[in-house]
């Protein structure tokens, strides 16, 4: 039955047949809430303050569809709070990328964080892992303040981007899709430059 409600939600239909019962649980003041409020009447949305509350509402039958980010709707996250049957739809309302954020009060720290992020991707691209961190090139980006082995130290501490993904995102059931794969074309690694979603 859940596949029918997923179909209702993905087709933005709440007016015919089973779709007239459609209620969607969503966390208030999130991107998903903002987008859904443009697609559905407010009486179709069941608002909560947290993902766990959303999942509990879903389990209690207050809604038939749960709208949340990919981490929150991963199998491991859902099954922390709900043990019944469910299906995961295929429609992504938004494709927001997670990003490193630093305060502007410390530009040196921001540059350091940026270079470590670049180094993590470079390490995966070159097949460098935690175990082979010594293969990471020496770089003298910050002079004697940090030394020329900063990227080697970073990879030795946490591994490449791929290792971090496997340890954290894959651990909650997320698969790497196009946004999280390395760009192997001749232009090198590429960042997402825009936010896209299915417009209402």
HELIX and SHEET records of a PDB file:
HELIX    1   1 UNK A    2  UNK A   10  1                                   9    
HELIX    2   2 UNK A   17  UNK A   21  5                                   5    
HELIX    3   3 UNK A   31  UNK A   39  1                                   9    
HELIX    4   4 UNK A   42  UNK A   44  5                                   3    
HELIX    5   5 UNK A   51  UNK A   59  1                                   9    
HELIX    6   6 UNK A   75  UNK A   81  1                                   7    
HELIX    7   7 UNK A  107  UNK A  125  1                                  19    
HELIX    8   8 UNK A  133  UNK A  135  5                                   3    
HELIX    9   9 UNK A  143  UNK A  145  5                                   3    
HELIX   10  10 UNK A  150  UNK A  158  1                                   9    
HELIX   11  11 UNK A  161  UNK A  168  1                                   8    
HELIX   12  12 UNK A  170  UNK A  172  5                                   3    
HELIX   13  13 UNK A  178  UNK A  180  5                                   3    
SHEET    1   A 3 UNK A  45  UNK A  48  0                                        
SHEET    2   A 3 UNK A  24  UNK A  27  1                                        
SHEET    3   A 3 UNK A  65  UNK A  67  1                                        
END                                                                             
